[in-house]
Amino acid sequence: MLTYELTSRDLEEVRFALSPACETVLSLRALRDPGRFPLQLPWIRAVQPLLEGLDWTVLSHLVNDTMGSPDYLTPRPTSPLTQFADELALIAAVDQETFTRQLTAVNGELPQGLTPARVATALDDYWQMVMAPYWNRMRTILSADITYRGHVLTQQGTGAMLNELGPAISYRQGLLKVDKVSEISRVEKVDGRGLVLQPSLFGPHAVIPYDPGAEPFLGYPPRGQANLWTVVAPPTPQDLAHLIGTARARILQLLTHPRTTTDVAAELQVTPSAVSQHLQLLRRTGLVEPQRAGKQVLYRPTELAQLLTGN
């Protein structure tokens, strides 16, 4: 068990984040022991044909038999908008002392032939092959959970929110207890460093730092996992057109990157005012969001739209 001691100030500074790198590393747990992750079996089955070309001489040393991983591979995220490329840059820049110490702690010795650059390359290949194609779907579940937890926090308080995170997690009188995560019990003070909460599909009970004294972090199981893989494939373009209309479906398909109203109108060969009306409806229904770049307004698809279109 891990117990975090939180002051009233620590409770005020609890924040949520997402980490594609953390999910990438933790997903190796599910491939190592599929029986512990029944809700992710559809994903495990789907990626089996893709695993052969990956560098398992590296990847097999990133998770041990007790499901521990080097902390440097899962840098504590700071935002729900964290990008894998940014985290990979941090992973690749690890200093040699930290690399050697943490890989040795997880494996009992430093595996031969492993270097920070080789680990980063193997992780990047793994992400591109087996995680990136499914990340939009995963991120939608994770982001929705953060939104839900935010509502609970606002309406019922931090203590109530913490007590709802999962069966292995409990909070009472300044003590946040996390069970089923370690063979050795330890107590650590948050002490103004900030506690980051992250929903994770690959806990399965909870995720904590491997090293004692690491920056406070807690991964917890998100709601809605049972429905994550119920839709095998995104709707076809025809299905989407029937749902939201042919013109709006076409606009969503064109938004593979942020674009202006004029840009989209030129590609569709219609007037900007016509496109603007469609974009405003898509914005009100949560399918696109505007972002200002100087004097221009660019529109990009939301996570919900990406889930619908498969882009």
C-alpha positions in Angstrom: 0.0 0.0 0.0 1.0 3.6 -0.7 -0.3 6.3 1.5 -0.1 10.0 0.5 -0.4 12.6 3.3 -2.2 15.7 2.0 -2.6 19.0 3.7 -5.6 21.3 3.0 -3.3 23.2 0.6 -2.4 19.9 -1.2 -6.1 19.1 -1.6 -6.6 22.5 -3.3 -3.8 21.9 -5.8 -4.9 18.4 -6.9 -5.0 18.4 -10.7 -5.8 16.0 -13.6 -3.7 15.2 -16.6 -3.4 12.7 -19.5 -0.2 11.0 -20.7 0.0 9.1 -23.9 3.5 8.0 -23.0 2.3 6.6 -19.7 -0.5 4.6 -21.4 2.0 3.4 -24.0 4.4 2.0 -21.4 1.6 0.6 -19.2 0.0 -1.1 -22.1 3.0 -3.4 -22.2 1.5 -4.9 -19.0 -1.6 -6.0 -20.8 0.5 -7.7 -23.5 2.7 -9.4 -20.8 -0.3 -10.7 -18.8 -3.5 -10.4 -20.8 -5.5 -12.3 -18.1 -5.2 -9.3 -15.8 -6.8 -7.0 -18.3 -10.1 -8.6 -19.5 -11.6 -5.2 -20.5 -8.7 -4.6 -22.9 -8.7 -8.1 -24.6 -10.3 -6.7 -27.8 -7.3 -4.4 -28.2 -4.8 -7.1 -27.2 -6.2 -9.4 -29.9 -6.3 -6.7 -32.5 -2.7 -5.8 -32.2 -1.2 -9.3 -32.1 -0.4 -9.3 -35.9 1.4 -6.0 -35.4 3.8 -7.1 -32.7 6.3 -9.2 -34.7 8.2 -6.3 -36.2 8.8 -4.4 -32.9 12.0 -4.4 -30.9 11.1 -6.8 -28.1 14.7 -7.1 -26.9 14.1 -3.6 -25.6 10.4 -3.6 -24.9 10.5 -6.8 -22.8 12.7 -5.0 -20.3 10.4 -2.0 -19.7 7.9 -3.9 -17.5 8.9 -6.5 -15.0 7.0 -9.5 -13.5 5.4 -7.3 -10.8 4.3 -4.8 -13.5 6.9 -2.2 -12.4 8.4 0.2 -14.9 11.2 2.8 -14.8 9.6 6.1 -13.7 11.5 8.1 -16.3 9.5 6.3 -19.1 6.3 7.8 -17.6 7.1 11.5 -16.9 4.4 13.0 -14.7 2.0 14.8 -17.1 1.0 18.4 -16.4 -2.0 18.8 -18.7 -4.9 16.9 -20.2 -3.6 18.0 -23.6 -0.1 16.3 -23.4 1.3 15.1 -26.7 3.3 11.9 -27.1 6.0 13.6 -29.1 6.7 16.0 -26.3 6.9 13.2 -23.7 9.1 11.1 -26.0 11.6 14.0 -26.2 11.8 14.0 -22.4 12.3 10.2 -22.3 15.1 10.4 -24.9 16.8 13.2 -22.9 17.2 11.1 -19.7 20.6 11.3 -18.0 22.7 8.2 -18.0 22.7 7.9 -14.1 18.9 7.9 -13.9 18.6 5.5 -16.9 21.0 3.0 -15.4 19.6 3.2 -11.9 16.0 2.8 -12.9 16.5 0.1 -15.5 18.6 -1.8 -12.9 16.0 -1.4 -10.2 13.2 -2.8 -12.5 15.2 -5.7 -14.0 17.7 -6.6 -11.3 20.6 -5.6 -13.6 21.1 -3.3 -16.6 20.1 -5.3 -19.7 22.9 -5.5 -22.2 22.7 -3.3 -25.2 20.1 -0.9 -23.9 20.7 2.8 -24.3 18.4 5.8 -23.9 18.3 6.3 -27.6 17.4 2.7 -28.4 14.7 2.7 -25.7 13.2 5.9 -27.2 13.2 4.5 -30.7 11.6 1.2 -29.6 8.9 3.1 -27.7 8.2 5.4 -30.7 7.9 2.4 -33.0 5.5 0.7 -30.6 3.4 3.8 -30.2 3.1 4.3 -34.0 2.2 0.7 -34.6 -0.1 -0.4 -31.8 -1.2 2.7 -29.8 -1.6 5.7 -32.2 -4.3 3.9 -34.3 -6.4 3.5 -31.2 -5.5 6.6 -29.3 -8.4 8.8 -30.3 -10.8 6.2 -28.9 -8.8 5.7 -25.7 -8.4 9.5 -25.2 -12.1 10.0 -25.5 -12.8 7.7 -22.6 -10.0 9.2 -20.5 -11.0 12.8 -21.2 -14.7 12.0 -20.5 -13.6 10.6 -17.1 -11.7 13.7 -16.2 -14.7 15.8 -17.0 -16.9 13.7 -14.8 -14.4 13.8 -11.9 -14.3 17.6 -12.3 -18.0 17.8 -11.8 -17.8 15.6 -8.7 -15.0 17.7 -7.3 -17.0 20.9 -7.9 -20.3 19.6 -6.5 -19.1 17.4 -3.6 -15.5 18.4 -2.8 -12.1 16.9 -3.3 -12.5 14.2 -0.6 -15.6 12.8 -2.2 -14.0 12.8 -5.6 -10.9 10.9 -4.3 -13.1 8.3 -2.7 -14.8 7.5 -6.0 -11.6 6.9 -8.0 -11.6 3.1 -7.6 -12.0 0.2 -5.2 -8.3 0.2 -4.3 -8.3 4.0 -3.5 -9.6 5.6 -0.4 -9.4 9.0 1.3 -10.0 10.0 4.9 -8.7 12.8 7.1 -5.8 13.8 4.9 -4.6 10.3 4.1 -5.0 9.0 0.5 -4.5 5.2 0.6 -3.7 3.2 -2.5 -3.9 -0.6 -2.1 -2.9 -3.5 -4.4 0.0 -1.6 -5.9 3.2 -2.7 -4.1 4.5 -5.5 -2.0 6.1 -2.9 0.3 4.0 -0.3 2.2 5.2 3.2 2.3 3.9 6.6 3.4 4.9 9.8 1.6 4.0 13.5 2.1 2.8 15.4 -0.9 4.3 18.5 0.8 3.3 21.1 -1.7 4.6 19.2 -4.8 1.1 18.8 -6.2 -0.7 15.5 -6.7 -1.5 14.6 -10.3 -4.4 12.3 -11.0 -4.5 10.4 -14.3 -7.1 8.0 -15.6 -5.4 4.9 -17.0 -6.7 1.9 -18.9 -3.8 -0.3 -17.9 -3.7 -0.1 -14.1 -5.7 -2.3 -13.5 -6.3 -1.2 -9.9 -4.1 1.9 -9.6 -0.7 3.2 -10.9 1.9 4.8 -8.6 5.6 5.8 -9.1 8.0 2.9 -8.9 10.7 4.9 -7.0 9.9 6.0 -3.4 9.9 9.8 -3.1 9.0 10.4 -6.7 6.8 13.3 -7.7 3.3 12.5 -6.4 1.2 10.8 -9.0 -1.8 8.4 -9.0 -3.3 6.6 -12.0 -6.8 5.3 -11.5 -9.3 3.2 -13.6 -11.6 5.4 -15.7 -15.3 4.9 -16.0 -16.8 3.5 -19.2 -14.0 1.0 -20.0 -16.5 -1.8 -20.6 -17.8 0.1 -23.6 -14.4 1.2 -25.0 -14.2 -1.5 -27.7 -17.9 -2.1 -28.3 -17.7 -0.2 -31.6 -15.3 -2.2 -33.7 -14.9 0.4 -36.4 -15.9 4.1 -36.9 -19.0 4.9 -39.0 -18.6 4.9 -42.7 -18.7 8.2 -44.6 -22.2 7.3 -45.7 -23.3 6.6 -42.1 -21.9 9.9 -41.0 -23.6 11.8 -43.9 -27.0 10.2 -42.9 -26.4 11.3 -39.3 -25.3 14.9 -39.7 -25.9 15.7 -43.4 -23.7 15.3 -46.4 -22.3 18.9 -46.4 -21.3 18.8 -42.7 -19.9 15.3 -43.0 -17.7 16.5 -45.9 -16.5 19.5 -43.8 -15.5 17.2 -40.9 -13.6 15.0 -43.3 -11.7 18.0 -44.7 -10.6 19.1 -41.2 -7.6 16.9 -41.0 -5.8 20.0 -39.8 -7.0 23.4 -38.6 -8.5 25.4 -41.5 -10.3 28.7 -42.1 -13.8 29.1 -43.3 -12.5 30.5 -46.6 -10.1 27.6 -47.1 -12.9 25.0 -46.6 -15.3 27.0 -48.9 -12.7 27.1 -51.7 -12.2 23.3 -51.5 -15.9 22.7 -51.5 -16.5 25.3 -54.2 -19.3 27.0 -52.2 -19.6 30.4 -50.5 -17.8 31.1 -47.2 -21.2 32.1 -45.6 -22.6 28.6 -46.4 -19.6 27.0 -44.8 -19.8 29.3 -41.8 -23.4 28.3 -41.1 -22.4 24.6 -41.1 -19.3 25.3 -38.9 -21.4 27.2 -36.4 -23.8 24.3 -36.1 -20.9 21.8 -35.8 -19.4 24.0 -33.1 -22.7 24.2 -31.1 -23.0 20.4 -31.2 -19.4 19.9 -30.0 -17.9 18.6 -33.2 -15.6 21.4 -34.1 -13.8 24.1 -32.0 -12.4 27.4 -33.1 -8.9 28.7 -32.4 -7.5 32.1 -33.3 -4.2 32.5 -35.1 -3.6 36.2 -35.4 -6.5 37.7 -37.4 -7.7 34.3 -38.6 -10.0 31.9 -37.0 -9.2 28.2 -37.6 -11.5 25.3 -37.0 -10.4 21.9 -35.9 -12.4 18.7 -35.1 -13.0 17.8 -31.5 -12.2 14.4 -30.0 -15.8 13.4 -30.5 -15.6 14.3 -34.2 -12.3 12.3 -34.5 -14.1 9.3 -33.0 -16.9 9.7 -35.5 -14.7 10.1 -38.6 -11.8 7.9 -37.6 -9.3 10.6 -38.6 
